[in-house]
Amino acid sequence: MPEQKKPKLRSAEWFGRDDRDGFIYRSWVKNRGVPHDQFDGRPVIGICNTFSELTPCNSHFRTIAEHVRHGVLEAGGFPLEFPVMSLGETLLRPTAMMFRNLASMDVEESIRANPLDGVVLLFGCDKTTPALLMGAASVDLPAIGVSGGPMLSGKFRGQDIGSGTGLWQMSEDVRAGKMSKADFFEAESCMHRAHGHCMTMGTASTMACMVEALGMGLPGNAAIPAVDARRNVLARMAGRRIVAMVREDLGMSKILTRAAFENAIRALAAIGGSTNAVIHLIALAGRVGVKLALDDFDRIGSALPCLVNLQPSGKYLMEDFYYAGGLPAVLRELGEAGVLAKDALTVNGRTIWENVRDAECWNRDVIFPHARPFKPAAGIAVLKGNLAPDGAVIKPSAATPALLRFRGRAVVFEDIDDFHRRIDDEALDIDETCVMVLKNCGPKGYPGMAECGNMPLPPKVLRKGITDMVRISDARMSGTAYGTVVLHAAPEAAAGGPLALVRDGDIIELDVERRRVHLDVTDAELARRRAEWKGPPRHLDRGYNRLYVEHVLQADRGADFDFLVGKSGAFVPRDNH
């Protein structure tokens, strides 16, 4: 067999020159003690780090990056770490989603503008994962993802409590008078007691699973706890592997195929994953030219069962998931059931089935077999109707079964400020037979499409012992949240979607089985209301805010910027000298 021709290293355009410019490129890098033989043609690997003390989930990434660096050096590569914008959903206002596209631009341009042959992407909190994947995919160099890992399980008075999920429960208990403020505050340090991202199957853990299901991370990426030494081993192995990927010319577009996205949709259903993954996967697919539509999630995933008994859909937490076998055990169940595209390529050069066919499950109360699932037909459902002609989503596995077919009177909140002003008012005309409707919280309206769709219930309803109501909005909700919540209604209210026309007292029908969300108002009346409608004023008409509102696509198209769809490749920019 003839020896495979090595691909020309992109970094040679910088470091492989013997002229004046080559002197400049090498000399300035040498100022930190890099020896000359480091520029001898070895692959230059970027370590794209989202470390930030303002992103608590990613606060241990300096350590993760060091392990990646060791792996790169061990494999004969030249590691160069660089920072990009870090997005923490817990602190960043108005929402990290507002800046996902901005961070993706930071990643894309940082990779393309620098002498890099491959890149290791370090992500943790919700939007850092899609942002880094989207930006890197637009350049299409060899890349491998390393998630920071979930926190250890929260422990409060002998009980496990999960990030977000336990918060929403305890917050409602405080509002209902069932829990004291002192106990509420005590639970803060009990819930989050270790490095890592949310340990429920929220958006961070969901997206870590998507990285693995897409083939963009090594097996085990999704669930190893952040403080487990095996997380550092995985980072080190990723550093070794990326050097080989460069030599194999294994770019992202060879992995992110249609089959990979279909596998991700199936895995999303099987884990009871976050609705946010729908938006992120559609946006990522758009960056590599894979046609992925909202309807694909219903067609491919909605009939599949949920196999994983994790909060918010179930009982356990990510630490338990890892000990039970993690995502490889889930993917093996899907493969043996005949619903996995087994030949999809992954970053380790093997197919996804080669990676998982020998995976073991060690706890069937956490990971259920496909033949005896935790919840049947529990994948994300896509709803349509005159209230959301371009689609809306609901997560049946986290909803109250009795509410999945419902008809009720609308109680309308014009925006999130209106909601906060009135929801605790005892005079508010609302009870459990109503449908709560929140407007102007979509991509353009909030702006940024914040996680406010799981509206807290009114105290007077909570005091009756009611824990769920039908809620409809153009917003998102945290992947850690639960309830019968219809989200991502498109077009959104701020863009003139039908949601903008709903008024108090209108009757709304929800029928998840029939995939229907309907406003029981005549077409003539809706036309009359539309003629009277005026869009909401912009919150801030300058800078990035203005760019966002003018160019963001609707939720059903991934809420990416219209000018970022598609990749432009890893061309070498012009010299600067």
N, C-alpha and C positions, 0 to 999 in steps of 0.2 A: 504493500500500500504506500503510495507517495505521501510524504509528509504534508499535512494541511498548511496552506499558506497563511501566515500570520497577517491579520489585518493591520493596516498602517495606523499607528497611534496618532490620534488627533493632537495630543500634547506635543508631538514632535514639531508642530508648526510654531511652537513657542520655544521649547527647551532643546530641540535638536538642531538648532541653527548655529553656524560658526561665524556669523556676521555681528555687526554692532547690536542689532536687536536681540540676538541670542545672548550676548553679554548682559544686556539689561535684564532680560527675563530671569536668567540664572543668578546673576549677581545679587539682586535684591532679595531673592528667596534665601540665599546663603547667609543673610544677616542674622539668622537664628541658629547657625551651626550646621547647616546641611552640607555634607561632603559632596564633592564634584561627581562621584560615581553614582549618586542618587539620580542623576540626569542621564543615565546610560541607556535609556530606551525602555525602562520599566514602566508599566501602566501607572498613570497618575489617577488616583482615586479620590474623589471629593466625598467628604463626610458632611452631609447636609444636616445641620443640627438645629433643632427647635428648642433647645434649652432656654429657659427663662424663669426667673423667680416670680414673674407675673403669671406664669402658667404652672400652677402647683403640680399638675399631673406629670410634667416633664422636668421636674426639678432635679432628677437624678441622671440627667442625660450627659453630664460631663463624664461620669463613670462609664456609661454605655459607650460613649464615643471613644474612650481610651481602649476599651476592649476591641472595638472595631479596628482602631489604629494598629493594635498588636496583630490582629489577624491579617491585615493588609501587608504589613511588613514581613510577616512570616511567609506569605505567599509570593514575595518578591515585588510588591507594589510600592508606590510612593504616595502615602496618605496626606491629604491636605484638608483640614476641617474648615468649614465656613458656616456662618450663622445666616438664618433667614427669619423672617417675621414669624413670631410664635403666637398661636391663637389659643387662649384658654377660655372655655365657655363660662367658667365660674366667676371670673372677674371682669372680662372685657365687655364694655357697653358700646352700642346697644345690644350687640350679639356678635359672637365670633363668626357667624355665617356672613355677616356684612363684609368681613375681610378675607374670606376664603379665597375669592378670586384674586384679590390683591396679593396675598401670600403666594398663590400659584404663579403670578407674574414675577414675583421676587425670585422664586425657585427657578423658573424657566430662564430668566435672563442671567441669573448668577451662574447657572450651569453652562449656558451657551457662551457667555462672554469670557470664561476662564479656561485654562489649559487642562481640561478634564477628559479622561477617557471612559470613566465609569463613575457611578455615584452610589453611596449608601445613604438611604433616606431614614432619618430618625424621627419617628412621630409617636404621639401618645394621645393627647386630648383631642376631642372630637374632630375639629376641622383641620388640624395639622395633617392628618392622614390623607384626606382627599386633596388638600392643597398641594402637598408634596408630590403625590402621584400624578395629579393633573399637570403641574408644572414640568415634571420630569418627562412625562409622556409626550409633551409638546416638543421636546428636544429629541427624544427617542434614542438616547444612549443606553448602554447596559446599566441597569439599576436594580437594586435589591432593597426591600423594605425591612426595617427592624422596628417593631413596636416596643414601647417602654414597659409594657406589662401592667396588669391590674394590681391594685392594692390588695393587701390581706383583708380577709373578711372583717367587717365591722362587728364589734362586740359590745352590747349594752345590757347590763343586768341579766346576764345569762342567756341572752337572745342574740342571734345574728341580725344585724341590720345592714342594709345595702345602700350604697351611694344613690342619692336621689330618691329611690323608691321608698326607703324608710323615712326620708325627709318629708316627702309628700304625705305619707300616712300620719306622721307625728304632727305636721303642721295643721292638718285637718282636725286632729284630735285636740290641739290647742284651741282652734277656732270653735270647736264644738263644746269646749269646757271639760274635756276628758283628760287633759294632760296639763300640768303646770308649766309655766315659763321656766322655772328653775330646772325641772327635769329636761325640758327641751334644750336648754343651754348645756346641760351636762352631757347630753348625747353628742354634741358637736365633736369633741375630741375622741369619742368612742367610735364614731362612724369612720373617720379618716385618720388612721393611725400608722400609716406606712407610705413610703413612696409609691407612685403609680397612679394610673387612671381609675375611673369608676369600676368597682368590682361587680356591679350588676351587668346584665346584658344590655347596657345602654349604648349610646352611639360610639363611644370610644372602643369598647370591647367588640361591638358589632363590626366596626371598620377594621379592627385588628383581625377579626375572622375573615373579613372580605379580602384582606391582603393575602392571607393564606389560601383561601378558596380560589382566588384569581391566579394563584401561582406566583405571586410577586414577593412572597416571603418563604423562608425555610419552614419545613414541617415543625409544628409546635410554637410558631410565632405568636399565635393568638392568646394563649392562656397562661403561659408560665408567669407566676407572680413577679412583680418588679423587683422584689428584694430576694428572690431565689437565685442562688449562684448559677443555676442553669440558664437564666436570662442572659447573664454575662457570657456564658459559653456560646449561646446562640448568636450573640453580637459578634463574638470573635470569629465564629465559623462563617458568618455573613461577610466579614472583612476578607477572609481567605477566598470565599467563593466569588466575590465580585471581580477579583483579579483574573480568575479563570474565565469569567463571563466576557470580560474585555477581549481576551485572547480568542474566545469562541465567536466574538461579534454577536452576542446574544442580546440584542436590543429589546426594549420594552414592547414594541409592536409585534414581536414574534411570540410573546407570551399573552398579551392582552388581545386575544382573538374573540370572536363571537362565542366560541365554545367556553372560553374562560368566564365571560360575563354570564352565560347561562348557568354555569356551575355556581357562580356567586349568588345568583337569584335563588337557586335551589338550597344552597347553604343558608341563606338569609331566612328562608321559611323554616328550615330544620332547627335553627337555633332560637327562633322566636325573636329575631333581630329588630333593630330600630327602624322606624319608618324613614328616618333621615338617610339611610343607605340608598333609598330609591333615588333621591335627588343627586347624591354623590356619584353613584354608579352611572347614571345617565350622563352626567357632566364629564366623567372620566372617559366613557365610551366616545363621546363627541370629540375628545382631544386626539383619539387615535383613529377616527374615521369608522368606528363600528356603529352600525345603526341599532340603537337600543331605544325603545319607546316605553312609555308608561304601561301600555297594555301588555307588554312582555312580562311584567311582574305578575300580572293576574294570570296570564295564559300559562306561564312556565311554573310559577311558584305557589299560587293560591290554593291549589288542591293538595299540595304536599302537607304532610303532618309536621307538627312541632315535636322534636325528639328530646329537647333539652329542658329540664325542669329548673330554670333559673329565674330569679327576679328580673323584670317585673311580671313576667308571665307565670312564674312558678315560685319555688321555695329557695333554691340554693344560690350560691355565688360563684364567681369566676375561679376562686381558689379550689372549690370543690370540683368545678368543671375540669380543671387541669389534672387533679388527682384521679378523676374518673376516666381520663383518656384524651380529653381535649377535642379540638376540631378534627384531628385525624380519625378518631373513632366515629365521629358523626359522618364524615365523608365516606368512610368505609361502609356504613349503613346505607348511604345513598347509592354507592356503587353496587353493592350486592342487591339492591332493589331495582337496579337497572335504570336509574334516573341521573347518573353522573356521566358527563362526557369524559371518559377515562383517558383518552389520548391527549388531553390538553397539556401543553408543555409548562414546566415550572422553572424557577430560577436555578434550581440545582441541576438542570439538564435532564431530569427524569420527568416522566409523565405524572400527573396527579395520582393516578391509580397505583403506579409503582411506589409512590410515596406512602400510600395509606392502606394498601391491601392487607398488610399484616398488623394493622393497628388493633389494639386491644381496648375493650371497655372494662373498667374495674369497679364500676358502681352503676347498676341499672336503675337506681332510683334517681340518678342525675341525668344519665344518657339512656334513653329508652330505645329499644329495637324498632326498626321501621315497621315490623309486623304488629307491634303492640305499642303504638306511639303515646307520648304524653298527652297530646291534643291532636285530633284528626283535622285535616283540611284547614290548617291554621295560618297559612301563608298570607302575606299582605294582600288585601283585596282592593281593587281599583273600582271606584264608584263613578257613575256618570248620570246625567239628568239635566234638567233645565237650571239647576242650581250650580252645577259644575260641568259644563259641556265639554271641557278639555280634561276633565278628570279630577278626582280627589282620592285620598287613600285612607284606609282604616286598618288597624292591627287587631284582627279578631282574637288572637291569643291573649291579648291584654284587656279585652272588653268583657262586659257582662252579657252572657248569652241571651238573656231575656230582653235586652235592649237592641239587639241586632236587627230586629224588625219593630219599628216604632213610628208612631204618628203623634205629633204634639204641636203645641202653640209656641211660636217663636218669641223669645225674649232677646232683644237685640242690643248689643253694645257697639257703638260706632267706631271705637278704637280702644286701645289698651288703657288709656287714661280714663275714658268713660267707664270702662269695666271697674277699675280700681275705685273710682268715686262712688259707685252705686252698689257693688256686690254685697257689702256688709249692711246695707240699709234694710232694716226690718220692714220698711214700707214697700220694698221692691215687690212687684206683683209677679211672683214666681213660686213654683213648687216642682215636685219631681215629675209631673206630667208635662213639663215644658221642655223645649229645645233651646239651649243656650247658643247664641250666634254672635261671633266676634268678627268684626270687619277691619279692613285696612291694616292688616298685620302680615301681608305677603311680602314678596321681594321688594317691590317699589314702595309699598305702603308704610312699612314700619319705620325706616327701610331696613332690609337685611333679613326679613322673615324670621323673627325671633321665636324662641321656644315658649310661647304663651298659649298654645292651642288647648292644652289641658287645664282650662280655667278652673280655679278652686270653686267649689260649690258654695252656695249661700249658707251662712251659719244656721238659719232657721230650718233649712233642709237637712243639714248635717245633724242637728239635734234630734231629728226624727229617726236617726240611725241609717239614713240613706247615704250611700257612699259613692254612687255613680249616677250620672245623668248623661243624656245625649248632648254632645257639644260639637259644633261645626264652625270652622274658620278657614281662612287662607294662610294661617300661621303653621309653624312646625310645633312639635313638642319634644321634650327631652326623651331620648331612648330609654331613660330610667323610669319614665312615667307610665301610667296605665289608665284604663277607662275606655268608655265607648266614645271615642273622639275621632271625628272626621276632620282630616287635615289637608293642607295643600290645595284647597279648592281653586281651580283654574278655569278661566282667568280670574285673577284676584280682584278684590273690590276696588283698589286704587287704580287699576287698569280698566275699570268699567265693566268688570265681570258681573254676572247676575247676583252674586252675593251682595253687591252694593245696593241692590234694590229691595232687599228684604226689610220688612217693617214689623214692629211689635204686633203680635196677634195673628200673623200669617201662619198657616198650617204647613208644616214640613213633614215629609214622609222619608224615612230611612228604611231601606230593605237591602241588607247586605247580601242575602242569598241571591237576589235578583240584580245585584250590583247597581242599585238605584238610589239617588238622593234627589228628591223632587220638592219644588216649591209649588204649593197648590194655589197658584194665582194665575189668572188668565193671561194669555199673550198680549191682549189689548191693554190690560192694566199694567203689565210690565213695560210695554212700549210707552205708556203715559208717564210712568215713573222715570224711565230712562230719559225722556225729554226734559224732565225737571232736574236730573242729577247733575251735580257739580263735583268734580274730583277734589280730594283733600289737598290742602296746601303742602308744599314741600317742607320738610323739617329744616333742611340746610341746603342752600342752592349754590354750593361752591365745592371746589376740590374733589376729593375722591367720592364724597357723597353725591355730588352732581353726576360724575362719571358713572357711578353705580346705577342710579335711577334711570339714566338715559340709555344704558346699554344692557342691563340685566334681562335675561330671558325669563319666562315664566317657569313655575315649579315643574310643570310636566316636561320641560326641556332641560331640566337640571340646574336652572338659575345661574348658568355660566354667563359670561359676557358674550354678546353676539360676535365680537371681533376676535375671540379666543378659540372658537370652535375650529378644530382641525390642528394638525401639527405643522411646524415650519422647519423642523429638522435641526441637526447638529452642525450646521455650517460653521466655518471658522470666520469670525468677524474680521474686519479690516485691521491692519496694523495701526497702532496709535503713535508711531514715531516717524 
